[in-house]
Amino acid sequence: MKHVFIVNPISGGGSALKEAKKIDSFAKQEKLDYEVYYTKCERDAYNFVKNYKGKKIIFHSLGGDGTVNEVASAVMDTDNYLSIIPNGSGNDFYRTIRKTALIEFKCDICRINDRYFINVASVGLDADVAKNSYLMKDFKIPRKQIYNLAIFYTLLNYRSRSLDIEIDGEKLKQKTLMVALCNGRLYGGGIKIAMDASIDDGLMDVLVIEKSNIFGVISGLFKLVRGKIHTYKKLKKYKAKKVVIKYKKPIYSSYDGEMMESNKFEFEILDKRVNIYNDRDFIRRFLEFKEKEQ
């Protein structure tokens, strides 16, 4: 099988580019038939993988959650494979699959309007935090402080929204703090959001967090970042194949580190449509090889 390494050179503040310099030596040691591709812009990984000629190609994503998203979307419904070499921000989907003993298996992927996500999508408070964090990315302060500032700014300005939500035909209309739609179990750099979720059961885990006062919002946010959102009293959980969320004006959804703005989001799970290559020994050798080279 041919191995193609998809490298996002700006992922992890340039750490992916640094590590990619060792690919040639590693591939020669492993006697791989291989190729390295460096992405140049948004959607470049998707377009390269989608148009790649060949079958049963293993595409190794060396970047953050956004790179994983693009490669997963491109290998969907093909004979090719997604492999994840952890790097960059997040690595949340990798954290889910790394405990799986199988080397090759199929997993679910989800649709959001005309795009796809393999891990988690959300609408509401945390999507607005992600949006504000992106808008503040050029501030001359540490990255972690940008995220904290985005949380503070969002809390000051956030208002619960009366969303029209349809979950497998069941209609809800209520003021909502956030809605999370989960294929994977972790997001936001390791936050435990849906530990009962399965990546191959053909269902999304849907978390609806209802309106609360400012103290309840802060409490819910702390529980979320500490991985204890399942203990929050305003939480309702569902299993679903399709979810539709509408609002009277455009709002944001965050999915696999990407952003989308719309007044209507259609979410649907697509059962076992992505081939995963999860050779943990291969990834371990790669990571250890890099450590020796540094």
C-alpha positions in Angstrom: 0.0 0.0 0.0 1.2 3.5 -0.8 1.6 6.0 2.1 0.9 9.7 1.4 1.7 12.2 4.2 -0.5 15.3 4.1 1.3 18.0 6.1 -0.2 21.3 7.2 2.9 23.5 7.5 1.3 26.0 9.8 -0.3 23.5 12.2 0.8 23.5 15.7 2.6 26.8 15.2 4.9 25.2 12.6 5.6 22.0 14.6 4.1 19.9 11.8 6.5 21.4 9.3 9.4 20.7 11.6 8.4 17.0 12.1 7.8 16.5 8.4 11.5 17.0 7.7 12.0 13.5 9.3 9.5 11.8 7.0 12.0 10.9 4.3 14.4 9.2 6.7 11.6 7.4 8.5 10.0 6.2 5.2 13.4 4.9 3.9 13.9 3.0 7.2 10.5 1.5 6.8 11.0 0.9 3.1 7.7 2.6 2.3 6.3 3.5 -1.1 5.5 7.1 -0.1 4.9 10.7 -1.0 4.7 14.0 1.0 2.3 16.8 0.2 2.4 20.2 1.9 -0.9 22.0 2.0 -1.0 25.6 0.8 -4.4 26.9 1.8 -7.8 26.0 3.2 -9.4 23.0 1.4 -6.1 22.1 -0.3 -5.8 18.8 1.6 -9.4 17.9 0.6 -8.8 18.7 -3.1 -5.5 16.9 -3.3 -6.8 13.7 -1.6 -10.1 13.8 -3.5 -8.3 14.0 -6.9 -5.5 11.6 -6.1 -5.2 8.7 -8.5 -5.0 5.2 -7.0 -6.8 2.8 -4.7 -6.1 1.6 -1.2 -3.9 4.7 -0.5 -3.1 5.5 3.2 -3.3 9.2 3.7 -1.5 10.2 6.9 -2.9 13.5 8.3 0.0 15.4 9.9 -1.8 18.5 11.2 -4.6 19.6 13.5 -8.3 18.7 13.6 -9.0 20.8 10.4 -6.5 18.7 8.4 -8.1 15.5 9.7 -11.5 16.9 8.7 -10.4 17.5 5.1 -8.7 14.2 4.6 -11.7 12.3 6.2 -14.1 14.2 3.9 -12.0 13.3 0.9 -11.6 9.6 1.5 -15.3 9.1 2.3 -16.9 6.5 0.1 -13.5 5.4 -1.5 -11.1 2.5 -1.0 -8.6 4.9 0.6 -7.7 5.3 4.2 -7.4 8.0 6.8 -4.5 7.7 9.2 -3.8 10.3 11.9 -0.3 11.3 13.1 -1.0 13.5 16.1 0.2 17.1 15.8 -1.2 20.6 15.9 -4.1 21.6 18.0 -6.8 19.3 19.3 -6.0 15.7 18.1 -9.4 14.9 19.6 -10.5 12.3 17.1 -7.1 10.6 17.4 -7.6 10.4 21.1 -10.8 8.4 20.4 -9.4 5.9 17.9 -6.0 5.3 19.5 -7.6 3.0 22.0 -9.0 0.8 19.3 -7.1 -2.4 18.8 -8.1 -2.9 15.1 -5.7 -1.7 12.5 -8.3 -1.3 9.7 -12.0 -0.5 10.3 -14.8 1.7 9.0 -16.2 4.6 11.0 -19.1 7.0 10.7 -18.9 10.5 9.4 -21.5 13.3 9.8 -22.8 15.9 7.3 -23.4 19.5 8.2 -25.2 21.2 5.3 -22.7 20.8 2.4 -19.7 19.9 4.5 -18.7 17.0 6.8 -17.3 16.4 10.2 -15.9 13.3 11.8 -15.7 14.3 15.4 -18.0 17.0 17.0 -20.1 19.9 15.8 -21.8 22.5 18.0 -24.1 25.5 17.8 -24.4 28.1 20.6 -22.1 29.3 23.3 -18.9 27.3 22.5 -19.3 28.0 18.7 -19.4 31.7 19.5 -16.3 31.3 21.7 -14.6 29.6 18.8 -15.6 32.4 16.4 -14.4 35.2 18.8 -11.2 33.3 19.4 -10.6 33.3 15.7 -11.3 37.0 15.4 -8.8 37.7 18.2 -6.1 35.4 16.8 -3.8 38.3 15.8 -3.8 39.9 19.2 -0.3 40.1 20.6 -1.0 37.9 23.6 -0.3 34.1 24.3 -2.7 31.8 22.5 -4.1 30.4 25.7 -4.9 33.9 26.9 -6.7 34.6 23.6 -9.0 31.7 24.3 -9.6 32.8 27.8 -10.3 36.4 26.6 -12.8 35.0 24.0 -14.6 33.1 26.7 -14.9 36.2 28.9 -16.0 38.4 25.9 -18.6 35.8 24.8 -20.0 35.4 28.3 -20.4 39.2 28.6 -22.4 39.4 25.4 -24.1 36.0 25.1 -27.8 35.6 25.1 -29.6 32.3 24.9 -31.4 31.7 21.6 -34.8 30.3 21.0 -33.8 27.6 18.5 -36.1 25.4 16.4 -34.6 21.9 16.8 -35.8 18.8 15.1 -34.3 15.5 16.3 -35.3 12.5 14.1 -38.7 14.2 13.5 -39.3 15.3 17.1 -39.6 19.1 17.2 -38.4 21.2 20.1 -38.5 25.0 20.5 -36.7 26.3 23.5 -34.2 28.8 24.6 -30.9 27.0 24.4 -27.3 27.7 25.6 -25.7 25.2 23.2 -26.3 22.1 21.2 -23.4 19.6 20.5 -23.6 16.8 17.9 -21.1 14.1 18.6 -19.6 11.3 16.6 -16.4 11.3 18.7 -16.1 11.5 22.5 -13.7 14.4 23.0 -13.3 17.9 21.6 -11.6 21.2 22.3 -8.2 19.7 23.1 -9.3 16.7 25.2 -12.6 17.9 26.8 -14.8 14.9 27.6 -18.2 15.8 26.0 -19.8 12.5 25.0 -18.1 9.5 26.6 -20.9 7.2 25.6 -20.5 8.1 21.9 -19.4 5.4 19.4 -17.8 6.2 16.0 -19.4 3.2 14.3 -23.0 2.9 15.7 -24.7 5.0 13.0 -25.9 7.5 15.6 -24.9 10.9 16.8 -24.9 11.7 20.5 -26.9 15.0 20.8 -26.5 17.2 23.8 -28.9 20.0 24.3 -28.1 22.5 27.1 -31.0 24.6 28.0 -31.2 28.3 28.9 -29.9 29.4 32.4 -29.1 32.6 34.2 -25.5 33.9 34.1 -24.5 31.9 37.2 -25.9 28.7 35.6 -24.1 29.5 32.3 -20.7 29.9 34.2 -21.4 26.7 36.1 -22.2 24.9 32.9 -19.1 26.2 31.2 -16.9 25.1 34.0 -18.5 21.6 34.0 -17.9 21.5 30.2 -14.2 22.3 30.2 -13.7 19.9 33.2 -15.3 17.1 31.3 -18.3 16.9 33.7 -21.1 18.3 31.5 -23.0 15.0 32.0 -23.7 16.2 35.6 -25.2 19.5 34.5 -28.9 19.8 35.4 -29.9 21.7 32.3 -28.5 19.0 30.0 -30.7 16.7 27.8 -29.2 13.9 25.8 -30.4 12.1 22.7 -29.3 9.6 20.1 -30.2 10.6 16.6 -29.5 10.0 12.9 -30.7 13.5 11.7 -31.0 16.9 13.4 -32.1 20.2 12.0 -31.5 23.5 13.8 -33.0 26.8 12.7 -32.8 30.3 13.9 -34.3 33.6 12.7 -30.9 35.0 11.6 -27.5 33.5 10.8 -25.5 32.0 13.6 -22.3 30.0 13.8 -21.6 26.3 14.1 -18.2 25.0 14.9 -17.2 21.6 13.5 -13.8 19.8 13.7 -12.1 23.2 14.2 -13.9 24.8 11.3 -16.6 27.4 11.2 -19.9 27.8 9.3 -22.5 30.6 9.4 -26.2 29.9 8.5 -29.7 30.3 9.8 -30.3 26.6 9.2 -28.1 23.6 9.9 -28.9 20.1 8.8 -26.9 17.4 10.5 -27.0 13.8 9.4 -24.8 10.7 10.3 -23.5 8.6 7.5 -22.9 5.0 8.7 -19.4 3.5 8.2 -18.4 5.6 5.2 -14.7 6.3 6.1 -11.9 3.7 6.2 -9.6 4.2 9.1 -6.0 2.9 9.2 -5.0 2.8 12.8 -1.6 1.0 13.0 -0.6 2.1 16.5 2.8 0.4 16.2 3.5 2.3 13.0 2.5 5.6 14.6 4.6 4.8 17.7 7.7 4.0 15.5 7.2 7.3 13.7 6.9 9.3 16.9 9.8 7.6 18.5 11.9 8.0 15.4 11.2 11.7 15.5 12.3 11.9 19.1 15.6 10.2 18.3 16.2 12.7 15.5 15.7 15.8 17.6 
